[in-house]
Amino acid sequence: MHLLLTRPQEDSRRSAEKLVAAGHRVTIAPVMRIVLPPGPDIAPDGCQALVFSSSNAVRAFAARSAERDIRVFTVGDRSARLAGDLGFAEVRSAAGDSADLAALLARHLSPAGGPVLYLTGTHIATDLGNIPALGKFTIKREIVYEAKALTTLSATCRQALMGAEIGAVLFYSRRSAELFSALLGDYGITPVLGSMTACCLAPRVAEGLRAADWAAIEVAARPVEDSLLALPALTR
């Protein structure tokens, strides 16, 4: 099947490798690009742990800090592997979503241990500081990158869509689903979605789509990539 990936380029490349190995054809069509703004070195002085919202947050922090001996917690396994590759010695993954990450922090940390430095992009689905399980913790959020919306789809992507070549589109965030839908509206090609399946990482992601536009919308059983790639549309 010919698939469309809407994640930023670096993240899509890794996902594409898995999908091609499974026998799919993949077109990468990001709706966002990652921008790392310049800034001073980040010194997590007094913090008991770092928390990363994504692989992009790991890369951004590593580019601005030599600190590697502090405990690290990530929302997913990919971010955890990257943190390990970049030299962090103690890394734990929630292998899920923000709620799973909050539960992991509550199990392994104490509010009395000091602040937790939460490294994120400009846009986040859920702020850890608003999760009741972490109500007694001091969460210091620092924005280290921006996922900037793109205003165009590549000619290759548009041709594949208009030629009815795409069988499914993969979405990892609600924002990417909303941006993709908006871009198709700008080009006036929303009707082509009637022959495609939207494959979504979580229910919240699917909320960014108009169900009536798609042939089907499938949602991963768990908010992790392996579960997304196991959806029926991608395995039949």
C-alpha positions as CSV (number, residue, x, y, z in Angstrom):
1,M,0.0,0.0,0.0
2,H,1.1,3.6,-0.7
3,L,1.2,5.5,2.6
4,L,1.5,9.1,3.5
5,L,3.5,10.2,6.5
6,T,2.7,13.7,8.0
7,R,5.3,13.9,10.8
8,P,8.3,16.2,10.6
9,Q,11.0,15.0,8.2
10,E,13.4,13.4,10.7
11,D,10.7,11.5,12.6
12,S,9.0,10.4,9.4
13,R,12.3,9.0,8.0
14,R,12.5,6.5,10.9
15,S,8.9,5.5,10.6
16,A,9.2,5.2,6.8
17,E,12.1,2.7,7.3
18,K,9.8,0.4,9.3
19,L,6.9,0.7,6.8
20,V,9.1,0.1,3.8
21,A,10.5,-3.0,5.5
22,A,6.9,-4.2,5.9
23,G,6.3,-3.9,2.2
24,H,4.7,-0.5,1.9
25,R,5.5,2.4,-0.4
26,V,5.9,5.6,1.5
27,T,5.7,9.3,0.7
28,I,6.9,11.7,3.4
29,A,4.7,14.9,3.4
30,P,5.4,16.8,6.6
31,V,2.9,19.4,7.7
32,M,5.4,20.8,10.2
33,R,9.1,21.5,10.4
34,I,11.2,21.5,13.6
35,V,12.9,24.8,14.4
36,L,15.5,24.9,17.2
37,P,15.7,28.5,18.4
38,P,19.1,29.8,19.5
39,G,19.5,30.3,23.2
40,P,21.9,30.0,26.2
41,D,23.0,26.8,27.6
42,I,20.4,25.0,29.7
43,A,21.5,24.3,33.2
44,P,19.1,22.1,35.2
45,D,20.6,23.2,38.5
46,G,18.6,21.9,41.5
47,C,16.3,19.8,39.3
48,Q,15.9,16.1,40.2
49,A,15.1,14.9,36.7
50,L,14.5,15.9,33.1
51,V,11.3,15.0,31.3
52,F,11.1,15.0,27.5
53,S,7.9,15.4,25.6
54,S,9.4,14.1,22.3
55,S,12.6,13.1,20.5
56,N,12.8,16.6,19.2
57,A,13.0,17.9,22.8
58,V,15.8,15.4,23.5
59,R,17.8,16.7,20.5
60,A,17.2,20.3,21.4
61,F,18.3,19.9,25.0
62,A,21.4,17.9,24.1
63,A,22.4,20.7,21.7
64,R,22.3,23.2,24.5
65,S,23.6,21.3,27.5
66,A,26.5,19.0,28.4
67,E,24.5,17.6,31.4
68,R,24.1,13.8,31.1
69,D,24.2,12.5,34.7
70,I,20.6,13.6,35.6
71,R,17.7,11.2,35.6
72,V,15.6,11.2,32.4
73,F,12.0,10.3,31.8
74,T,10.4,10.2,28.3
75,V,6.9,9.8,27.1
76,G,7.9,7.2,24.5
77,D,10.5,4.5,23.7
78,R,11.9,6.3,20.7
79,S,12.8,9.3,22.8
80,A,14.3,7.0,25.5
81,R,16.5,5.3,22.9
82,L,17.7,8.6,21.5
83,A,18.4,9.9,25.1
84,G,20.5,6.8,25.7
85,D,22.3,7.2,22.3
86,L,23.1,10.8,23.3
87,G,24.8,9.7,26.5
88,F,22.2,10.0,29.3
89,A,22.9,7.2,31.7
90,E,19.6,6.7,33.5
91,V,16.5,6.8,31.2
92,R,13.0,5.5,31.8
93,S,10.2,5.5,29.2
94,A,6.5,5.7,29.9
95,A,5.8,3.9,26.6
96,G,2.5,5.7,26.3
97,D,1.0,9.1,26.6
98,S,1.1,12.1,29.1
99,A,-1.0,10.2,31.7
100,D,1.4,7.3,31.5
101,L,4.3,9.7,31.9
102,A,2.8,11.3,34.9
103,A,2.2,8.0,36.6
104,L,5.8,7.0,35.9
105,L,7.1,10.2,37.5
106,A,4.9,9.8,40.5
107,R,6.2,6.2,41.0
108,H,9.9,7.1,40.8
109,L,10.2,10.7,42.1
110,S,9.1,12.6,45.2
111,P,7.8,16.1,45.3
112,A,10.4,16.7,48.0
113,G,13.3,15.8,45.7
114,G,13.2,19.2,43.9
115,P,11.7,20.6,40.7
116,V,11.3,18.6,37.5
117,L,12.5,20.2,34.3
118,Y,10.0,19.5,31.5
119,L,11.4,20.1,28.0
120,T,8.8,20.6,25.3
121,G,8.0,22.2,22.0
122,T,5.7,25.3,21.7
123,H,2.7,23.1,21.3
124,I,1.9,20.2,23.6
125,A,-1.2,18.1,23.8
126,T,-1.3,17.9,27.6
127,D,0.7,20.0,30.1
128,L,2.1,17.8,32.9
129,G,1.6,20.6,35.3
130,N,-2.2,20.2,34.9
131,I,-2.3,16.4,35.7
132,P,-3.6,15.8,39.2
133,A,-1.2,12.9,39.9
134,L,1.6,15.5,39.8
135,G,-0.2,18.2,41.7
136,K,2.4,18.3,44.5
137,F,5.4,18.4,42.2
138,T,7.1,21.6,40.9
139,I,7.1,21.3,37.1
140,K,9.3,23.8,35.4
141,R,8.5,23.8,31.7
142,E,11.0,25.1,29.2
143,I,10.2,25.4,25.5
144,V,13.2,24.2,23.4
145,Y,11.8,23.9,19.9
146,E,8.9,24.9,17.7
147,A,7.0,22.6,15.4
148,K,6.3,25.3,12.8
149,A,3.3,24.7,10.5
150,L,4.0,24.4,6.8
151,T,1.9,26.2,4.3
152,T,2.2,23.9,1.3
153,L,2.3,20.2,0.4
154,S,4.9,19.0,-2.0
155,A,4.1,18.5,-5.6
156,T,4.9,14.8,-5.2
157,C,2.4,14.6,-2.4
158,R,-0.4,16.4,-4.3
159,Q,0.1,14.3,-7.3
160,A,-0.1,11.1,-5.3
161,L,-3.3,12.3,-3.6
162,M,-5.0,13.5,-6.8
163,G,-4.0,10.2,-8.6
164,A,-5.8,8.2,-5.9
165,E,-2.5,6.4,-5.1
166,I,-2.6,6.9,-1.4
167,G,-4.3,4.1,0.6
168,A,-3.8,5.5,4.1
169,V,-2.4,8.6,5.9
170,L,-0.7,8.3,9.3
171,F,-1.3,10.9,12.0
172,Y,0.7,11.1,15.3
173,S,-0.8,14.3,16.7
174,R,-4.1,16.2,16.7
175,R,-2.3,19.3,15.4
176,S,-0.9,17.4,12.4
177,A,-4.3,16.0,11.6
178,E,-5.8,19.5,11.7
179,L,-3.0,21.0,9.6
180,F,-3.2,18.3,7.0
181,S,-7.0,18.8,6.7
182,A,-6.6,22.6,6.4
183,L,-4.0,22.2,3.6
184,L,-6.2,19.9,1.6
185,G,-9.0,22.4,2.0
186,D,-6.7,25.1,0.7
187,Y,-5.9,23.1,-2.4
188,G,-9.5,22.1,-2.9
189,I,-8.8,18.4,-2.9
190,T,-10.5,17.2,0.3
191,P,-12.9,14.9,-1.7
192,V,-9.9,12.5,-2.4
193,L,-10.0,11.5,1.3
194,G,-13.1,9.4,0.6
195,S,-10.9,6.6,-0.7
196,M,-8.4,6.7,2.1
197,T,-8.0,5.5,5.7
198,A,-6.8,7.8,8.4
199,C,-4.6,5.9,10.9
200,C,-4.4,7.8,14.2
201,L,-2.1,7.3,17.2
202,A,-4.8,8.1,19.7
203,P,-8.5,9.1,20.0
204,R,-7.5,12.8,20.5
205,V,-5.6,12.7,17.2
206,A,-8.7,11.4,15.4
207,E,-10.7,14.4,16.9
208,G,-8.7,16.6,14.6
209,L,-10.3,15.0,11.5
210,R,-13.8,15.2,10.0
211,A,-14.9,11.6,10.0
212,A,-17.3,12.2,7.0
213,D,-14.3,13.0,4.8
214,W,-12.6,9.7,5.1
215,A,-13.4,6.1,4.0
216,A,-12.4,5.0,7.5
217,I,-10.6,6.2,10.6
218,E,-8.7,3.7,12.7
219,V,-7.2,4.4,16.1
220,A,-4.3,2.6,17.7
221,A,-5.1,0.5,20.8
222,R,-2.3,2.2,22.7
223,P,-0.6,5.6,21.9
224,V,2.7,4.0,20.7
225,E,4.0,3.6,17.2
226,D,4.1,-0.2,17.2
227,S,0.3,-0.2,18.0
228,L,-0.3,2.4,15.2
229,L,1.6,0.3,12.7
230,A,-0.4,-2.8,13.7
231,L,-3.7,-1.2,12.6
232,P,-5.8,-3.3,10.2
233,A,-5.4,-0.8,7.3
234,L,-1.6,-1.2,7.5
235,T,-1.4,-5.0,8.0
236,R,-4.1,-6.5,5.7
